[in-house]
Amino acid sequence: MLCITNRCCIKYMTIVERVMNS
């Protein structure tokens, strides 16, 4: 991940990963 300390970014990246995995 490019942003480890940014919680909002982590949430966004998590959603992106779910969408790409689906």
PyMOL Python script that loads the backbone (N, CA, C, O; Angstrom):
from pymol import cmd

cmd.read_pdbstr("""\
ATOM      1  N   MET A   1       0.843  -1.199   0.000  1.00  0.00           N
ATOM      2  CA  MET A   1       0.000   0.000   0.000  1.00  0.00           C
ATOM      3  C   MET A   1       0.873   1.242   0.000  1.00  0.00           C
ATOM      4  O   MET A   1       1.947   1.270   0.600  1.00  0.00           O
ATOM      5  N   LEU A   2       0.393   2.260  -0.680  1.00  0.00           N
ATOM      6  CA  LEU A   2       1.146   3.516  -0.718  1.00  0.00           C
ATOM      7  C   LEU A   2       0.874   4.352   0.525  1.00  0.00           C
ATOM      8  O   LEU A   2       1.734   5.115   0.964  1.00  0.00           O
ATOM      9  N   CYS A   3      -0.330   4.209   1.097  1.00  0.00           N
ATOM     10  CA  CYS A   3      -0.686   4.999   2.282  1.00  0.00           C
ATOM     11  C   CYS A   3      -1.033   4.061   3.421  1.00  0.00           C
ATOM     12  O   CYS A   3      -2.070   3.399   3.403  1.00  0.00           O
ATOM     13  N   ILE A   4      -0.164   4.012   4.401  1.00  0.00           N
ATOM     14  CA  ILE A   4      -0.357   3.081   5.514  1.00  0.00           C
ATOM     15  C   ILE A   4      -0.949   3.805   6.723  1.00  0.00           C
ATOM     16  O   ILE A   4      -1.674   3.210   7.521  1.00  0.00           O
ATOM     17  N   THR A   5      -0.631   5.099   6.850  1.00  0.00           N
ATOM     18  CA  THR A   5      -1.067   5.834   8.038  1.00  0.00           C
ATOM     19  C   THR A   5      -2.393   6.545   7.819  1.00  0.00           C
ATOM     20  O   THR A   5      -3.016   7.016   8.771  1.00  0.00           O
ATOM     21  N   ASN A   6      -2.823   6.622   6.566  1.00  0.00           N
ATOM     22  CA  ASN A   6      -4.074   7.316   6.274  1.00  0.00           C
ATOM     23  C   ASN A   6      -5.231   6.331   6.321  1.00  0.00           C
ATOM     24  O   ASN A   6      -5.354   5.471   5.449  1.00  0.00           O
ATOM     25  N   ARG A   7      -6.077   6.452   7.333  1.00  0.00           N
ATOM     26  CA  ARG A   7      -7.183   5.502   7.504  1.00  0.00           C
ATOM     27  C   ARG A   7      -8.162   5.581   6.348  1.00  0.00           C
ATOM     28  O   ARG A   7      -8.636   4.555   5.862  1.00  0.00           O
ATOM     29  N   CYS A   8      -8.467   6.791   5.905  1.00  0.00           N
ATOM     30  CA  CYS A   8      -9.411   6.953   4.788  1.00  0.00           C
ATOM     31  C   CYS A   8      -8.862   6.275   3.548  1.00  0.00           C
ATOM     32  O   CYS A   8      -9.603   5.621   2.814  1.00  0.00           O
ATOM     33  N   CYS A   9      -7.589   6.423   3.314  1.00  0.00           N
ATOM     34  CA  CYS A   9      -6.964   5.816   2.144  1.00  0.00           C
ATOM     35  C   CYS A   9      -6.989   4.300   2.283  1.00  0.00           C
ATOM     36  O   CYS A   9      -7.210   3.588   1.303  1.00  0.00           O
ATOM     37  N   ILE A  10      -6.762   3.808   3.491  1.00  0.00           N
ATOM     38  CA  ILE A  10      -6.792   2.364   3.725  1.00  0.00           C
ATOM     39  C   ILE A  10      -8.180   1.816   3.407  1.00  0.00           C
ATOM     40  O   ILE A  10      -8.314   0.761   2.788  1.00  0.00           O
ATOM     41  N   LYS A  11      -9.204   2.538   3.836  1.00  0.00           N
ATOM     42  CA  LYS A  11     -10.569   2.091   3.550  1.00  0.00           C
ATOM     43  C   LYS A  11     -10.801   2.061   2.055  1.00  0.00           C
ATOM     44  O   LYS A  11     -11.392   1.119   1.527  1.00  0.00           O
ATOM     45  N   TYR A  12     -10.334   3.098   1.372  1.00  0.00           N
ATOM     46  CA  TYR A  12     -10.520   3.177  -0.076  1.00  0.00           C
ATOM     47  C   TYR A  12      -9.794   2.029  -0.765  1.00  0.00           C
ATOM     48  O   TYR A  12     -10.354   1.381  -1.649  1.00  0.00           O
ATOM     49  N   MET A  13      -8.567   1.779  -0.372  1.00  0.00           N
ATOM     50  CA  MET A  13      -7.781   0.712  -0.986  1.00  0.00           C
ATOM     51  C   MET A  13      -8.430  -0.640  -0.722  1.00  0.00           C
ATOM     52  O   MET A  13      -8.416  -1.519  -1.584  1.00  0.00           O
ATOM     53  N   THR A  14      -8.993  -0.807   0.460  1.00  0.00           N
ATOM     54  CA  THR A  14      -9.658  -2.063   0.800  1.00  0.00           C
ATOM     55  C   THR A  14     -10.841  -2.301  -0.122  1.00  0.00           C
ATOM     56  O   THR A  14     -11.055  -3.417  -0.596  1.00  0.00           O
ATOM     57  N   ILE A  15     -11.610  -1.244  -0.376  1.00  0.00           N
ATOM     58  CA  ILE A  15     -12.769  -1.357  -1.269  1.00  0.00           C
ATOM     59  C   ILE A  15     -12.302  -1.686  -2.680  1.00  0.00           C
ATOM     60  O   ILE A  15     -12.896  -2.526  -3.356  1.00  0.00           O
ATOM     61  N   VAL A  16     -11.245  -1.027  -3.120  1.00  0.00           N
ATOM     62  CA  VAL A  16     -10.718  -1.263  -4.465  1.00  0.00           C
ATOM     63  C   VAL A  16     -10.270  -2.716  -4.601  1.00  0.00           C
ATOM     64  O   VAL A  16     -10.514  -3.353  -5.625  1.00  0.00           O
ATOM     65  N   GLU A  17      -9.615  -3.236  -3.567  1.00  0.00           N
ATOM     66  CA  GLU A  17      -9.150  -4.623  -3.614  1.00  0.00           C
ATOM     67  C   GLU A  17     -10.335  -5.577  -3.715  1.00  0.00           C
ATOM     68  O   GLU A  17     -10.283  -6.558  -4.457  1.00  0.00           O
ATOM     69  N   ARG A  18     -11.398  -5.294  -2.973  1.00  0.00           N
ATOM     70  CA  ARG A  18     -12.582  -6.152  -3.004  1.00  0.00           C
ATOM     71  C   ARG A  18     -13.201  -6.150  -4.393  1.00  0.00           C
ATOM     72  O   ARG A  18     -13.590  -7.198  -4.910  1.00  0.00           O
ATOM     73  N   VAL A  19     -13.290  -4.976  -4.992  1.00  0.00           N
ATOM     74  CA  VAL A  19     -13.896  -4.850  -6.318  1.00  0.00           C
ATOM     75  C   VAL A  19     -13.052  -5.594  -7.354  1.00  0.00           C
ATOM     76  O   VAL A  19     -13.592  -6.290  -8.213  1.00  0.00           O
ATOM     77  N   MET A  20     -11.749  -5.448  -7.272  1.00  0.00           N
ATOM     78  CA  MET A  20     -10.871  -6.102  -8.248  1.00  0.00           C
ATOM     79  C   MET A  20     -10.873  -7.612  -8.054  1.00  0.00           C
ATOM     80  O   MET A  20     -10.759  -8.360  -9.025  1.00  0.00           O
ATOM     81  N   ASN A  21     -11.000  -8.066  -6.812  1.00  0.00           N
ATOM     82  CA  ASN A  21     -11.005  -9.497  -6.540  1.00  0.00           C
ATOM     83  C   ASN A  21     -12.325 -10.131  -6.968  1.00  0.00           C
ATOM     84  O   ASN A  21     -12.377 -11.313  -7.306  1.00  0.00           O
ATOM     85  N   SER A  22     -13.373  -9.342  -6.949  1.00  0.00           N
ATOM     86  CA  SER A  22     -14.688  -9.882  -7.291  1.00  0.00           C
ATOM     87  C   SER A  22     -14.751 -10.253  -8.764  1.00  0.00           C
ATOM     88  O   SER A  22     -15.784 -10.726  -9.238  1.00  0.00           O
TER      89      SER A  22
END
""", "prot")
cmd.dss("prot")
cmd.show_as("cartoon", "prot")
cmd.util.cbc("prot")
cmd.orient("prot")
